[in-house]
Amino acid sequence: MAGKLGRAIVLGGSISGILAARVLSESYERVTIFDRDVLPTDAVNRRGAPHGAHTHALLARGRQVLEELFPGFTADAPAGQCPPPV
C-alpha cells in the first residue's frame, strides 16, 4: 500500500474495540473510537459493559498477541488486572 487511507471509526471502547482500532491504525491515518460511556482511568466496571464483573482468563496466545500489538502490555497492566496465562 502506497499510503494510509483516511479515517476509520470503531464503535465501542471495549478490549475488542481497542484491538480493532490498533489493527486499523496500520492502514488508516486516523482511527476514532466512539463509546457511549466515559472511559474510566481506573480498573472499574462500566455501565455499558455488564459482563465486566465476570471472571475473565487470558490464554497464553492472547497475551502474546496483546504484547505484539501493544509492546509492554503485561508489564504496564495494573497489578492484578492481567491474569496469568491459562
Buried (B, 14 or more C-beta within 10 A) or exposed (E): EEEBEEEBEBEBBBEEBBBBBBBBBEEBEEBEBEBEEEEEEEEEEBEBBEEEEEEEEBEEEEBEEBEEBBEEBBEEBEEEEBEEEE
